[in-house]
Amino acid sequence: MPLTLTAGADDNGRRLDRILRKALPTLSLPFIYRLLRTKAASVLMEEKLCRLP
């Protein structure tokens, strides 16, 4: 079952493993690294552009 997480404004500039560790505290850090290394976890980035007047 897929799980969707949304990073908040306070996560700006934070490494992905630390965001996942904060959102999923029951998972061990080596397991989070394995998810990222084996690409079992994926990231969808959405950029929001703003124009200055």
Secondary structure, DSSP 8 states (H G I E B T S, - for coil): --------GGGTT--HHHHHHHH-TTS-HHHHHHHHHTT-S------------
